[in-house]
Amino acid sequence: MTTLSSSIELIYLNFSTHPLNLIINLIRSSMLMTRAGVAIGGGWQALVAYINIGSYYVFGLPLGYLLGYRAKLGVEVCARSSSS
């Protein structure tokens, strides 16, 4: 396994929070997909499409803007150094 940093503290911090985030996201994702599947199976495809599009434009884009630009969280980019 390769890491992007050789700092032991940074590696420990990254991997110590990783399992909890993974568990929370897997549970949340499975619940959302189950509900969407039930709604589509119930013949509510149009409603599900409107909810998905609406939540993207009403919640996703403004929240991304606020967190990315206003809160200055942005996107963290780690560049790998290629050694020849």
C-alpha positions as CSV (number, residue, x, y, z in Angstrom):
1,M,0.0,0.0,0.0
2,T,1.3,3.4,-0.9
3,T,0.6,6.6,1.0
4,L,0.7,10.2,0.0
5,S,2.7,11.2,3.0
6,S,5.5,9.9,5.1
7,S,4.4,11.7,8.2
8,I,3.4,9.1,10.8
9,E,1.0,11.4,12.6
10,L,-0.8,12.3,9.3
11,I,-1.1,8.6,8.3
12,Y,-2.4,7.7,11.8
13,L,-5.0,10.5,11.7
14,N,-6.1,9.5,8.2
15,F,-6.6,5.8,9.0
16,S,-7.9,6.3,12.5
17,T,-11.0,8.1,11.2
18,H,-11.4,6.1,8.1
19,P,-13.4,3.1,9.4
20,L,-16.0,5.2,11.2
21,N,-16.6,7.3,8.1
22,L,-16.8,4.2,5.9
23,I,-19.4,2.6,8.2
24,I,-21.6,5.7,8.4
25,N,-21.5,6.2,4.7
26,L,-22.3,2.6,3.9
27,I,-25.3,2.6,6.2
28,R,-26.6,5.9,4.9
29,S,-26.1,4.9,1.3
30,S,-27.8,1.6,1.7
31,M,-30.8,3.2,3.4
32,L,-31.1,5.9,0.6
33,M,-30.8,3.3,-2.2
34,T,-33.4,1.1,-0.5
35,R,-35.9,3.9,-0.3
36,A,-35.3,5.0,-3.8
37,G,-35.7,1.4,-5.0
38,V,-39.0,1.0,-3.2
39,A,-40.3,4.3,-4.6
40,I,-39.3,3.3,-8.1
41,G,-40.8,-0.2,-7.7
42,G,-44.0,1.5,-6.5
43,G,-44.4,3.3,-9.8
44,W,-43.1,6.7,-8.5
45,Q,-40.3,7.2,-11.0
46,A,-41.2,10.7,-11.8
47,L,-41.4,11.7,-8.2
48,V,-38.0,10.2,-7.4
49,A,-36.5,12.0,-10.4
50,Y,-37.9,15.3,-9.3
51,I,-36.7,14.8,-5.7
52,N,-33.2,13.8,-6.9
53,I,-32.9,16.8,-9.3
54,G,-34.4,19.2,-6.7
55,S,-32.2,18.1,-3.9
56,Y,-29.1,18.5,-6.1
57,Y,-29.9,22.1,-7.0
58,V,-31.5,23.1,-3.7
59,F,-29.1,21.4,-1.3
60,G,-26.1,20.0,-3.1
61,L,-24.9,23.0,-5.1
62,P,-25.4,25.7,-2.4
63,L,-23.9,23.5,0.3
64,G,-20.9,22.8,-1.9
65,Y,-20.5,26.5,-2.6
66,L,-20.8,27.5,1.1
67,L,-18.4,24.8,2.3
68,G,-15.9,25.1,-0.6
69,Y,-15.7,28.9,-1.1
70,R,-17.2,30.7,1.9
71,A,-15.8,28.3,4.6
72,K,-12.6,28.0,2.6
73,L,-12.6,24.2,2.9
74,G,-12.1,23.7,-0.8
75,V,-10.8,20.5,-2.3
76,E,-7.7,19.1,-1.0
77,V,-5.3,17.9,-3.7
78,C,-2.3,15.8,-2.9
79,A,0.2,15.5,-5.6
80,R,2.4,12.4,-5.8
81,S,6.0,12.9,-6.5
82,S,7.3,10.6,-9.1
83,S,10.8,9.3,-8.4
84,S,12.8,8.2,-11.4
